[in-house]
Structures are given as structure tokens and as C-alpha cells.
């Protein structure tokens, strides 16, 4: 018997002022600590299929290969987190990549990503979780397909160097907090159930 339909989670890291990265900054803004990296490693052991676009695939597959190489320069925790992505089931949505893909356990899906994810939610179990891929995340949220919206907020403001603004182009979204956690005394995890709304009138109608 097939289990419950898959749940879709958007998973993003973000600076306090809403950027996914910053010019000249290292990954995780250099603020990843052992608690956060251990949590990432544990998350990778769950029944999770990772969704991404072509650009994220190129960046993360390269980092994963580097982390697995001897003398990579990554810490043990960083290497375990990035190297563990090789074993994780992954789906990349792209019209430009071609098979066979070099990154192990990666499936290529062409065509409309929103419709593909809609079908995945009906036919798979466990959790479908995004990795980066801001445009993909925005499209899935706007389509009302997202069951959980999870952010890890890093304590840095990148007003001058920030790039990849996360919330530009979003619809209005109501968020119900279902989990929160602090990593290493500085980074904050916030997990929500999202609901796309028309605006303030929807919030007032629901009494929120």
C-alpha cells in the first residue's frame, strides 16, 4: 500500500535583510556552526527528494565534488554536509542540461516544473524539498503547492553586497509558525505553513 502523498517544503537560507547570498561572502556567510551543520547532516538522512533548477545543480554538484576530494579545504562538518548530497535523491528541472548527469542519484525533468511537481506530490511519498533555486521556489509557492516554508536566518545584513533578493516577485503570503530553533546561539530556524492570500482583506476576514 502506498503511503501518504509527498509533502513539499521550500528550504532557504537568508540574511536578515532578505538576501540568499552576497558578493565576496563565503557560503552560509561564513557563519555556519557545528549545530547547524550537524542538523543539515541529519536532515539529509530523512526520506527527502531534493528539487532544484539548473543553476543550483551546477553550483552544488561542483561543491559536492570538491568536498569529496582529498585536501578540499572544507572542514569535516562542511565536507559531510556537502558530500552527503551525492547519496540523496535529486530532481533537476532544466531545458538546457543533458543526460547523463554527472552528479549521482539525479533525475532530469524537462517541461513545466510546476506541473511536474504537482504530479510528484501525487505519486511520491516522503518530503520533496527545494535547494536554492529562487525562481522555482517562487513559482511553486504562487501555485499553492507548498506545504511548509522553512527559513534559516543568518545574523548578517548585506545591504551593500547582498545579491539574490528572495522575496521580490512573491505574492502576499500568510504564515503560520509551526517550529523554531536557534543554531549555535546565532542562526534562527523558522518553519511555517504558508497560505497565498489576495492581501490584507484576506487576513482581516480570517481574523488574523
Secondary structure as UniProt FT lines:
FT   STRAND          7..15
FT   TURN            16..17
FT   STRAND          19..22
FT   TURN            23..24
FT   HELIX           27..30
FT   HELIX           34..43
FT   TURN            44..45
FT   STRAND          48..53
FT   HELIX           54..68
FT   TURN            70..71
FT   HELIX           76..83
FT   HELIX           84..86
FT   STRAND          89..93
FT   TURN            104..105
FT   STRAND          106..109
FT   HELIX           113..123
FT   STRAND          127..130
FT   HELIX           134..142
FT   TURN            143..144
FT   STRAND          148..154
FT   TURN            159..161
FT   STRAND          162..165
FT   TURN            168..169
FT   STRAND          172..183
FT   TURN            184..186
FT   STRAND          187..197
FT   HELIX           200..205
FT   TURN            206..207
//
